C-alpha cells in the first residue's frame, strides 16, 4: 500500500489544484457544506481506500460508472466497498440488461473525470442528465459518505444528509435506491 497521509483538513486546500478538483470545492462551498479532506497518494485499490476510510472514520464506497450494451444509458453506482457487485442483481432492479463498465471517453465526456477518480461530485458536470445515480441502500445507512473531489489524490468526508438534501438537488440528480 502506497499511502502518504499528512493530516485531516477542514475545507478546501490552499495550494493550486486541478480545475475538476477546484470545481468540487466551489460546489461544496457555494452550498455551505462542511467537509473534512485528506490528501494522499493515488488510491489505486480498495485497500488504499479502506486505509483512507479508517483515518477519516468512514466507510468508503465503490463508485462504478456503468453502461448498457448499446451505450445509450449510463449509471453511477455507489455501493459499500466490501460489497460484491453482481450485474445480474442490478440489471433486474433498473430494467437494463447487459451492464458493463463504461469507457474512459464517456467518463470524461459526462463527468469530466479520469478513471480512478469516479465520484458522485462528478455529476455536477452532467448538465444534460445522461447519468442516472444509483445508491445501494447500505450506503444510505451511514451518517457520512466518502468521495473524491473528482481527483483520486484527496478524499472527502461529507454528511450523507448533505449529499441527499443539498448537493444532489443543486446539481439536479435524483438518486435511485437499489439493494445489492
N, C-alpha and C positions, 0 to 999 in steps of 0.2 A: 504494500500500500504506500503510495507516494502522496504524502499529505503535509503541507506546511500550513500550520494553523497558528495565526497570531493571537487574535482576541476577538471577542464579540463586540460589535459596534451597534449603536442605535443610529438609524438614518443612513443617508447617502454618503458615499465616500468623498473625501476632499480632493483626491487626485483625479486625473482625467481618465475616463473610461470610454468604451465604445459607444457609438450612437444608440445602438439597440439597448445596451445596459442603462444608459442615461435616460432613455425614454421610459424604462420601467420605474426608475426613481421619480421621474417627473409625474408619472401617473399616480403613484402612491402618495407623493407629496401634495398633489392637487386635490386628492380626496381626504387629506389629513389623516392618513393611515399610519399608525406607528408600527414599526417593524425592527427586528434585530437582523444584523448582517454578519456573516462570517466569510472572510476571504480565504481562499485556499488554492492549492494546485488544481489542475483539471480533474474533475471527478470522472474517471474512465469506467468505473464498475460500480455495481450496487454496494459492494463492500466499502468503497470510498464514501458513498452517500450515507451509509449507515454510520460511519465514523463521524461525519458531519452532523447527522441527526442526534447522536449521543451528546455532542458538545452543545448543540442548540436546545437540547431537551425536547425533541420532537421525533415523530416517525416520518421518515422521508418516503414519499410515494414515487412510484414509477410513472412517468409521463410518456405515453406511447402515441405516436402520430400514425394513424391508420387510414386506409382507403379501401373501397370496394374494388372488385376485379376490373371494372370499367374505368376506374379512376375518375369517377364523377361525384362521389360522395366522400367526404373527409371527416375524420373524427380525431379528437384529442381525448385520450382515455387516461384518467388518473386512478391508479389502484395502489394499495399498500405495497411497499417494496418487497415484503415477504410473501405476497400472494401470487400464486401461479396464474398465468394468463392463458386461457383456452379460447381460441377464436370461436369455436362452436357455441360456447355458453353465451358469448357476447352477441354473436350474429343473430341468434334466436331472439334476444331481447330487443334489438334495434331493427329487426327486419331487413338485414343486409347480409347476403351470403358472400362467401369467399373474401373475407377480410385479410389484408396483408399490410405490411409496413409501407407507408408512403415514402417516396424518394426524397432526397435532399432538395431537388429542384422545387417540389411542391412545398416543402417545409420553408424554404427561403421565400417563395412567392406569396404564400398565405400568412405565414407567421413572422417572417423576417428573422428567422433563427437558423443557426447552423446545427447539424447533427451533434448530439451530445448535450445540447443546451435547451432542449424542448421544455417549455414552461407554460403554465396557464396564463402567465402575463403576456405571452406572445399573441394571445387572442386579441390584444388591443390593435394589432396590425391587420386583423381580418375584418376590414371595413365592409366587405360585401357579405359577411356571414356565411362563408363557404364551409367553415369548420364547425362541426357540432361537438359540444363539450359533453363528455360522458364521465361521471364521477361514481366510483364504487361506493356503496353505502358505508363501508367501513372507514373510508377517508373522512366522511362527514361526521363520524362519531367523535373525532378528536377536536380539542379546543383550538389547535393550531395546525397549519399546514406548512410544509417546507417547499420552497420552489427556487429556481434560479431566476435572477433578474435578466433573463434572456442571454445569459453568458454563464458557462459552467465553471467559472473560477470564483464565484461567490454564491452563497445560499442565503435565503431569507426565511425568517420565521414570522408568519403573518397569522392573525386570528382567522379562523375558519369563517366566523360570522362576518368579518370584514370582506372576505372574498365573496361570500354569497350575497351580502346586503349592500355592498358599496362598489367593489371592483367590477363584478360581472354585470350589474345593471348599467354602470357607466360605460362599459365597452360593448353593451348590447349583445351579450351572450347569456343564454339561459341554460343552466346545467340540466342534464337528464340523468337521473339516478339509476344505476344498474347494480346488479348483485352478482358478483363472480365468485 
